């Protein structure tokens, strides 16, 4: 299933279309949303009867969802307190309808819009088992006001689990940015589709465990109106991965050529080559400067090796180009760049080689550094290409700063993909993959322990292996990022993040693939 990721405005348009075009009343959508949150609360607390739950509401539809939640929890036997950060008379529309229902049930709404707000909050939380955050919705921008900010800080400091409704209050639903106090949720229940700010960092860190729930928005409406912006999921990657027939042989799973390494950087070549093999490639050859070839033959067993001209320096010479093209006649995919260095001859070699490549290619590290400031060269590659820059490398390619890239990673990757007609895999927390056709994929796997030397080399090998197995470039990049991140998560679970190495990620690749296909 393709899970779209939307902005607040796109979600608002979906809601409006569901109401106006399909005749689904807003009250029904609100009711469904509230019931979805209650189901998650049941998962968190187990039996809710006799539990005490405090619901904090604002004046918008998010507050209306909170009132629905309060009603269903009360009906289930929970003790429920509702605290409003606004004068309840300010609540309008569908939210007001649910406020009137709550009042007709002879239940109170405690107003926090004046008086000693924080002491009231602390008193309310003294015997609370769980907090529901329904203060701000997806329309929130900027910084919470002083009163709301103090309430949010009090909730975060309470030590009680918080379930956020749609988005944690204080979080920008479009960017994931936090400019002031923000709810640190244990769980976030978001409706219909994930919002960008819940997927991107730092927002993902505030959301806790994300639950994406169905509130009856017609799926055909999503397919017709939402942009091609997807969250990569295990189900999606499993759907993409090719089958491995029992009668297959090694030639059926792709022949990958890795051109990598230089003096002092043989590890990069080894990691990329072994990762391609671990990710399912049938045959892998690592081609390195001939001075280093003996080292590679000693280090690699299952991966084949090939020497390339280097004039005895340990760095590729321009003459290596013809040998690489000859090797490509027996290869299905080229991965080039890890550890190559940026010496003048290497740079000249890369620039001369790229327009002659006739097989799908993955460009990483020094292959990208070689064309820094000359990204247009990438458009001259006649074969499908995937580039895997980190923000600094993409900044150098585009003539920008890394800060500008990080300010809007999705937009930067999309512009580069369009300019150079190549798939861009922008590495970092929440890796972004952008395709020339406008499709964007966001990867949720991975962790901070993967910020270690060689991790990117492993990713290069994984993407190359998937290209060799027949995945089209955008899917190979997206699936590669997901599998690489999942392997990192498995490695972190086994060894912890602090001392994790790229070799640990490499070793976990088969387990990651097994988890997906099983």
C-alpha positions in Angstrom: 0.0 0.0 0.0 1.3 3.5 -0.9 0.9 5.6 2.2 0.8 9.3 1.2 2.3 12.0 3.4 0.4 15.3 3.5 0.7 18.9 4.6 -1.9 20.5 6.9 -3.5 22.3 4.0 -3.6 19.1 1.9 -5.3 17.3 4.7 -7.8 20.2 5.2 -8.7 19.9 1.5 -9.2 16.2 1.9 -11.5 16.7 4.8 -13.4 19.4 2.9 -13.8 17.2 -0.2 -15.0 14.3 1.9 -17.7 16.5 3.4 -18.7 18.5 0.3 -18.2 15.9 -2.5 -18.9 12.7 -0.7 -21.5 13.9 1.8 -19.6 12.6 4.9 -20.6 15.0 7.7 -17.8 16.7 9.6 -19.3 15.4 12.9 -18.9 11.8 11.5 -15.2 12.5 10.8 -14.8 14.0 14.2 -16.6 11.0 15.8 -14.4 8.5 14.0 -11.2 10.4 14.9 -12.2 10.4 18.6 -13.0 6.7 18.6 -9.6 5.9 17.0 -7.8 7.8 19.8 -9.8 5.8 22.4 -8.7 2.5 20.8 -5.1 3.6 21.2 -5.7 4.6 24.8 -7.1 1.1 25.4 -3.8 -0.3 24.0 -1.8 1.9 26.3 -3.8 1.4 29.5 -5.5 -1.9 28.9 -8.8 -1.7 30.7 -9.8 1.9 31.0 -12.6 1.4 33.6 -11.7 3.2 36.9 -8.6 4.8 35.2 -8.4 8.6 35.5 -7.7 10.5 32.2 -7.3 14.2 31.8 -8.1 15.8 28.4 -6.7 19.2 27.5 -8.6 21.0 24.7 -8.4 24.1 22.6 -11.1 25.9 20.6 -10.6 24.2 17.2 -11.6 20.8 15.8 -8.7 19.3 17.7 -10.5 20.2 20.9 -13.7 18.8 19.4 -11.9 15.5 18.9 -10.8 15.7 22.6 -14.5 16.0 23.7 -15.4 13.0 21.6 -12.6 11.1 23.3 -13.7 12.2 26.8 -17.3 11.0 26.1 -16.3 7.6 25.0 -13.9 7.1 27.9 -16.6 8.2 30.3 -19.0 5.7 28.8 -16.3 3.0 29.3 -16.2 3.7 33.0 -13.1 6.0 33.2 -12.9 9.0 35.3 -12.5 11.9 32.9 -11.6 15.5 33.4 -11.7 18.1 30.6 -9.6 21.2 30.9 -10.0 24.0 28.3 -7.2 26.5 27.5 -9.9 28.8 26.1 -13.2 30.2 27.3 -15.6 27.4 26.3 -17.9 30.0 24.8 -15.2 30.5 22.1 -15.6 26.9 20.8 -17.6 26.8 17.5 -18.9 24.5 14.8 -18.6 20.7 15.2 -16.5 21.1 18.3 -19.3 23.1 19.9 -21.8 20.4 19.1 -19.6 17.9 21.0 -19.2 20.4 23.8 -23.0 20.6 24.2 -23.3 16.8 24.2 -20.7 16.7 27.0 -22.6 19.3 29.0 -25.9 17.4 28.5 -24.2 14.4 30.0 -23.9 16.7 33.1 -20.1 16.9 32.8 -18.0 19.9 33.4 -15.3 21.7 31.4 -12.8 23.4 33.6 -11.6 26.6 32.0 -7.9 27.6 32.2 -8.3 30.9 30.5 -7.8 32.9 33.7 -6.6 32.5 37.3 -3.8 30.3 38.7 -3.6 28.1 35.7 -0.5 26.0 36.6 -1.7 25.1 40.1 -5.0 24.0 38.6 -3.2 21.8 36.1 -1.0 20.3 38.7 -3.9 19.5 40.9 -5.8 17.9 38.1 -2.8 15.7 37.2 -2.2 14.4 40.7 -4.1 11.2 40.3 -4.2 11.1 36.5 -3.2 7.9 34.7 -2.9 9.4 31.2 -3.1 12.8 29.5 -4.8 13.5 26.2 -3.4 16.5 24.3 -6.1 18.0 22.1 -4.9 21.6 22.5 -3.6 22.6 19.0 -4.3 20.9 15.7 -2.5 20.8 12.3 -3.2 24.5 11.8 -0.8 25.5 14.5 2.2 27.7 13.4 4.9 29.6 15.2 5.2 29.5 19.0 2.7 28.6 21.7 1.5 31.6 23.7 2.8 32.1 27.3 -0.2 30.4 29.0 -0.3 27.5 26.6 3.5 27.1 26.8 3.4 26.9 30.6 0.6 24.3 30.4 2.6 22.2 27.9 5.7 22.4 30.0 3.7 21.3 33.0 2.3 18.3 31.1 5.7 17.3 29.9 7.1 17.5 33.4 4.2 15.5 35.0 5.8 12.1 34.3 2.4 10.9 32.9 2.1 9.3 29.4 0.7 11.7 26.9 -1.4 10.7 23.8 -1.4 13.5 21.3 -4.4 14.0 19.0 -3.4 14.3 15.3 -0.1 16.2 16.2 1.6 17.1 19.4 0.6 20.6 20.4 3.4 23.1 19.6 4.6 21.2 16.6 4.5 22.6 13.0 2.6 19.9 11.1 4.2 20.9 7.8 7.9 21.1 8.7 8.4 19.2 12.0 9.9 22.3 13.5 9.5 23.3 17.1 9.9 26.9 18.0 8.8 26.8 21.6 7.2 24.5 24.2 5.9 21.3 22.5 4.2 18.3 23.8 6.5 15.3 24.2 4.0 12.6 23.4 4.4 8.9 24.2 1.9 8.2 21.4 0.4 10.3 18.6 -2.8 9.3 16.8 -2.9 11.0 13.5 -5.9 10.8 11.2 -6.2 9.4 7.7 -2.6 10.1 6.6 0.6 11.1 8.3 1.5 14.7 8.3 4.9 15.8 7.1 5.9 17.2 10.5 5.3 13.9 12.2 7.7 12.1 9.8 10.5 14.7 9.6 12.9 15.5 12.4 12.7 16.9 15.0 8.9 16.4 14.9 9.2 12.6 14.7 11.0 12.7 18.0 8.1 14.6 19.7 5.5 12.3 18.3 6.6 9.1 20.1 4.9 6.1 18.6 2.9 7.1 15.6 -0.5 5.5 15.0 -2.0 6.3 11.5 -5.8 5.7 11.7 -8.7 5.4 9.3 -11.5 8.0 9.8 -13.4 7.0 6.6 -11.8 9.5 4.1 -12.5 7.7 0.8 -9.3 6.1 -0.5 -10.2 7.1 -4.1 -10.1 10.7 -3.0 -6.6 10.3 -1.6 -5.4 8.7 -4.8 -7.0 11.4 -6.9 -5.9 14.5 -5.0 -2.8 13.9 -2.9 0.7 14.6 -4.3 3.2 11.8 -4.9 4.8 12.0 -1.5 5.1 8.7 0.3 6.2 7.2 3.6 8.2 4.1 2.9 6.7 1.1 4.8 7.7 -2.5 5.3 4.7 -3.6 3.2 5.7 -1.3 0.3 9.3 -2.6 0.2 8.2 -6.2 0.5 5.9 -5.6 -2.5 8.8 -4.2 -4.5 11.4 -6.9 -3.7 11.8 -9.4 -6.5 11.0 -13.1 -5.9 13.9 -15.6 -5.9 12.7 -18.6 -7.9 14.1 -22.0 -6.7 15.6 -22.7 -10.2 17.4 -19.3 -10.3 21.2 -19.0 -10.5 23.6 -16.2 -9.5 23.4 -14.5 -12.9 19.7 -13.8 -12.3 20.3 -11.5 -9.4 22.5 -8.9 -11.0 26.2 -8.4 -11.7 27.4 -5.3 -9.8 30.7 -3.5 -10.4 31.9 -1.3 -7.6 34.7 1.2 -8.5 36.0 2.5 -5.2 38.9 2.9 -2.8 42.3 4.7 -2.7 45.3 4.7 -0.5 44.1 4.6 3.1 40.5 4.1 2.0 40.2 0.4 1.1 37.6 -0.1 3.7 35.1 1.9 1.8 35.5 -0.3 -1.2 35.1 -3.5 0.9 32.0 -2.2 2.7 30.3 -1.3 -0.6 31.1 -4.5 -2.3 30.1 -6.8 0.6 26.9 -4.8 1.1 25.9 -5.4 -2.5 26.4 -9.1 -1.9 24.6 -9.1 1.4 21.7 -7.2 -0.2 21.1 -10.0 -2.7 23.4 -9.3 -5.8 24.4 -12.5 -7.5 27.9 -11.4 -8.5 30.0 -8.5 -7.2 33.3 -7.2 -8.5 35.2 -4.5 -6.7 37.7 -2.6 -8.9 40.4 -0.7 -7.1 43.7 1.0 -7.9 46.1 -1.8 -8.8 48.6 -0.9 -6.1 45.9 -1.8 -3.6 44.7 -4.9 -5.4 46.7 -7.4 -3.3 45.1 -5.9 -0.1 41.6 -6.3 -1.5 42.3 -9.9 -2.5 43.3 -10.7 1.1 40.3 -8.8 2.6 37.6 -10.1 0.3 36.5 -13.7 -0.1 33.1 -13.9 -1.8 33.5 -10.6 -3.6 35.7 -10.7 -6.8 38.3 -8.0 -7.4 39.9 -6.3 -10.4 42.9 -4.0 -10.6 42.7 -0.6 -12.3 45.5 1.6 -13.6 46.9 4.0 -10.9 50.5 4.7 -12.0 51.7 3.1 -8.8 50.2 5.9 -6.6 47.3 4.1 -5.0 44.9 6.6 -6.7 43.1 5.9 -10.0 44.6 7.5 -13.1 42.7 8.8 -16.1 43.7 5.6 -18.0 41.4 3.6 -15.7 38.4 4.8 -17.7 38.9 2.3 -20.6 39.3 -0.6 -18.1 36.1 0.4 -16.3 34.1 0.5 -19.5 35.5 -2.9 -20.5 34.4 -4.3 -17.1 31.0 -2.7 -17.5 30.4 -4.9 -20.6 29.9 -7.8 -18.2 28.0 -5.8 -15.5 24.4 -4.8 -15.0 25.1 -2.0 -12.5 27.9 0.4 -11.6 28.5 1.8 -8.1 31.2 4.4 -8.1 32.7 6.8 -5.6 33.3 5.4 -2.1 36.8 6.3 -1.0 38.1 7.3 -4.4 39.6 10.6 -3.3 39.4 14.0 -5.1 42.8 14.1 -6.7 43.0 15.9 -10.0 43.3 12.6 -12.0 40.3 11.0 -10.2 38.2 14.1 -10.9 39.1 14.1 -14.6 38.4 10.4 -14.8 34.9 10.8 -13.3 34.0 13.7 -15.6 35.1 11.8 -18.7 33.6 8.5 -17.6 30.0 9.6 -16.7 28.8 10.4 -20.2 29.9 6.9 -21.4 28.1 4.8 -18.8 25.4 2.6 -20.3 24.2 0.7 -17.3 22.3 2.0 -14.2 24.7 3.7 -11.9 24.9 4.7 -8.2 27.1 7.7 -7.5 28.3 8.4 -4.0 30.9 10.3 -2.1 33.9 11.2 -4.2 32.1 10.6 -7.5 29.8 13.5 -6.4 32.6 15.6 -5.1 34.3 15.3 -8.5 31.4 17.2 -10.1 30.8 19.7 -7.3 29.5 22.9 -8.8 29.0 21.2 -12.1 25.9 19.2 -11.4 24.8 19.5 -15.0 27.3 16.8 -15.9 24.9 14.4 -14.1 22.3 15.1 -16.8 24.7 13.8 -19.4 24.7 10.3 -18.0 22.8 8.3 -20.7 21.7 5.5 -18.2 19.4 5.7 -15.2 21.3 7.2 -12.2 20.9 7.4 -8.4 23.0 9.9 -6.5 23.4 9.5 -2.7 24.7 12.7 -1.3 24.7 13.9 2.3 23.6 17.5 2.8 27.1 18.9 2.4 27.6 17.0 -0.9 24.3 18.1 -2.3 25.0 21.7 -1.2 28.3 21.7 -3.1 26.6 20.2 -6.2 23.9 22.9 -6.1 26.0 25.9 -5.1 24.2 26.2 -1.8 25.0 25.8 1.9 24.3 22.7 3.9 22.0 24.8 6.1 19.9 25.8 3.1 19.6 22.2 2.1 18.5 21.2 5.6 16.0 24.0 5.8 13.8 22.1 3.3 15.2 18.8 2.5 12.3 17.6 0.4 12.3 20.7 -1.8 16.1 20.6 -2.3 16.1 16.9 -3.3 13.1 17.5 -5.6 14.8 20.4 -7.4 18.0 18.4 -7.9 16.1 15.4 -9.2 14.3 17.6 -11.7 17.4 19.6 -12.8 19.6 16.5 -13.4 17.0 13.9 -14.4 18.3 11.6 -11.7 17.1 10.0 -8.5 18.4 11.8 -5.5 18.8 10.0 -2.2 19.5 12.7 0.4 21.0 11.1 3.4 20.4 12.1 7.0 17.8 11.7 9.7 14.7 10.8 7.7 16.4 10.2 4.4 14.5 11.7 1.4 14.4 10.1 -2.0 13.2 12.3 -4.9 12.6 11.1 -8.5 12.5 13.2 -11.7 8.8 12.5 -12.1 8.1 14.4 -8.9 7.6 11.4 -6.6 9.1 11.7 -3.1 9.7 9.0 -0.6 10.6 9.5 3.1 12.4 6.8 5.0 11.4 6.2 8.7 14.0 3.6 9.6 17.5 4.1 11.0 18.9 5.7 14.1 21.7 8.1 15.3 24.1 5.1 15.9 24.4 5.0 12.1 26.3 8.3 12.0 29.5 6.4 11.7 32.2 6.2 9.0 31.4 3.7 6.3 27.6 3.6 6.8 27.1 5.5 3.5 29.3 3.0 1.7 27.1 0.2 2.9 24.0 2.1 1.6 25.7 2.5 -1.8 26.2 -1.3 -2.1 22.6 -2.0 -1.1 21.1 0.4 -3.6 23.3 -1.1 -6.4 22.3 -4.6 -5.5 18.6 -3.7 -5.8 19.2 -2.0 -9.1 20.9 -5.2 -10.3 17.9 -7.3 -9.2 15.6 -5.2 -11.5 14.1 -2.5 -9.3 13.7 0.8 -11.1 15.9 3.5 -9.7 13.5 5.3 -7.4 12.3 2.1 -5.9 15.8 0.8 -5.5 16.8 3.9 -3.7 13.8 4.0 -1.5 13.9 0.3 -0.7 17.7 0.5 -0.2 17.3 3.3 2.3 14.6 1.4 4.2 16.6 -1.9 4.4 19.8 -0.1 5.3 18.0 1.8 8.1 16.3 -1.4 9.3 19.7 -3.2 9.5 20.9 -0.2 11.5 18.0 -0.6 13.9 18.6 -4.3 14.3 22.3 -3.7 14.9 21.4 -1.0 17.5 19.1 -3.4 19.3 21.8 -6.0 19.5 24.8 -3.8 20.3 23.6 -0.4 21.3 24.1 2.8 19.3 27.3 4.2 20.8 29.8 1.6 19.6 27.9 0.6 16.5 30.0 0.4 13.3 29.3 0.2 9.6 30.4 -3.5 9.8 27.5 -4.1 12.3 25.1 -2.6 9.8 26.6 -4.8 7.0 26.2 -7.9 9.1 22.6 -7.1 9.9 21.5 -6.8 6.3 20.4 -10.4 5.8 18.3 -10.2 9.0 16.7 -7.0 7.7 15.7 -8.6 4.4 14.5 -11.7 6.2 12.3 -9.6 8.5 10.8 -7.9 5.4 10.0 -11.0 3.3 8.7 -13.1 6.3 
